């Protein structure tokens, strides 16, 4: 009995030690293992705020009185549009406080009236607001459309460039040419269409010589200078005193001298192997045409670049003369 009594404390001590070891093992086993967070993929385009701004965003000077409907101070713009006329313009929120270099996006809207020289427009589901005509691209009421026409049209209310591929009953099928080339064909009905014409024209893309760089810009309105002849193809003139309100990379608002602009072909006809300049991050860079499998799109290979890229009409041109 004494031997048993003597061994009992030792047995309890061994059991206690085993219990502690078991508890410690359980604590280690139950501790959550850290999960490694995958490295986020960078976006295809850096945010506009992170991009280096070209000199035009800082040095170009407005030329008129700035107010809510004309934040950039554009000069008077002689245009009259009847109520009910459809247009592309900028939202009142974007115009509020806009300045050169601000990001602007053209949306579908409708003219509902006038207030002096300003237009009163309505966007989608929002209240009406005033806008200077220089911020507006008019849309014809009944454009004559044909297959393979280069167009200004809509994508979720935003102005986009496209090519008409075919008519499908009461709808018009288009391929967008300034979006991701994988964007599927769209069948549209009741939206805005503008058939693009060659030359420097509102809604067309152009090349703007900024120092040694040719920048890719979207033209909005022509400011000053002698009026263009009706039906004439407006090209750059070294002696022109006109300027253009335009949008650069990331939609940055700018003013460009017409003498420094060159029109880009709205419907280019390029052969395989042709040398071209194509848009890349807001600038036109040397490339070679590799294929043209879809109407409105070309596949090009940039110099000193990796994979070929697909670009649409208005985003490439034969090399330009200085």
Rosetta blueprint (number, residue, H / E / L):
1 X L
2 X H
3 X H
4 X H
5 X H
6 X H
7 X H
8 X H
9 X H
10 X H
11 X H
12 X H
13 X H
14 X H
15 X H
16 X H
17 X H
18 X H
19 X H
20 X H
21 X H
22 X H
23 X H
24 X H
25 X H
26 X H
27 X H
28 X H
29 X H
30 X H
31 X L
32 X L
33 X L
34 X L
35 X L
36 X L
37 X L
38 X L
39 X L
40 X L
41 X L
42 X L
43 X L
44 X L
45 X L
46 X L
47 X L
48 X H
49 X H
50 X H
51 X L
52 X L
53 X L
54 X L
55 X L
56 X H
57 X H
58 X H
59 X H
60 X L
61 X L
62 X L
63 X L
64 X L
65 X L
66 X L
67 X E
68 X L
69 X L
70 X E
71 X L
72 X L
73 X L
74 X L
75 X L
76 X L
77 X L
78 X L
79 X L
80 X L
81 X L
82 X L
83 X L
84 X L
85 X L
86 X E
87 X E
88 X E
89 X E
90 X L
91 X L
92 X H
93 X H
94 X H
95 X H
96 X L
97 X L
98 X L
99 X L
100 X L
101 X L
102 X L
103 X E
104 X L
105 X L
106 X L
107 X E
108 X E
109 X E
110 X E
111 X E
112 X E
113 X E
114 X E
115 X E
116 X L
117 X L
118 X E
119 X E
120 X E
121 X E
122 X E
123 X L
124 X L
125 X L
126 X L
127 X L
128 X L
129 X E
130 X E
131 X E
132 X L
133 X H
134 X H
135 X H
136 X L
137 X E
138 X E
139 X L
140 X L
141 X L
142 X L
143 X L
144 X L
145 X L
146 X L
147 X L
148 X L
149 X L
150 X E
151 X E
152 X E
153 X E
154 X E
155 X E
156 X L
157 X L
158 X E
159 X E
160 X E
161 X E
162 X E
163 X E
164 X E
165 X E
166 X E
167 X E
168 X E
169 X L
170 X L
171 X E
172 X E
173 X E
174 X E
175 X E
176 X E
177 X L
178 X L
179 X L
180 X L
181 X L
182 X L
183 X L
184 X L
185 X L
186 X E
187 X E
188 X E
189 X L
190 X L
191 X L
192 X L
193 X L
194 X E
195 X E
196 X L
197 X L
198 X L
199 X L
200 X L
201 X L
202 X L
203 X L
204 X L
205 X E
206 X E
207 X E
208 X E
209 X E
210 X E
211 X L
212 X L
213 X E
214 X E
215 X E
216 X E
217 X E
218 X E
219 X E
220 X E
221 X E
222 X E
223 X E
224 X L
225 X L
226 X L
227 X L
228 X L
229 X L
230 X L
231 X L
232 X L
233 X L
234 X L
235 X L
236 X L
237 X L
238 X L
239 X L
240 X L
241 X L
242 X L
243 X E
244 X E
245 X E
246 X E
247 X E
248 X L
249 X H
250 X H
251 X H
252 X E
253 X E
254 X E
255 X E
256 X E
257 X E
258 X H
259 X H
260 X H
261 X E
262 X E
263 X E
264 X L
265 X L
266 X L
267 X L
268 X L
269 X L
270 X L
271 X L
272 X L
273 X L
274 X L
275 X E
276 X E
277 X E
278 X E
279 X E
280 X E
281 X L
282 X L
283 X E
284 X E
285 X E
286 X E
287 X E
288 X E
289 X E
290 X E
291 X E
292 X L
293 X L
294 X L
295 X L
296 X L
297 X E
298 X E
299 X E
300 X E
301 X E
302 X E
303 X L
304 X L
305 X L
306 X L
307 X L
308 X L
309 X E
310 X E
311 X E
312 X E
313 X L
314 X L
315 X L
316 X E
317 X E
318 X L
319 X L
320 X L
321 X L
322 X L
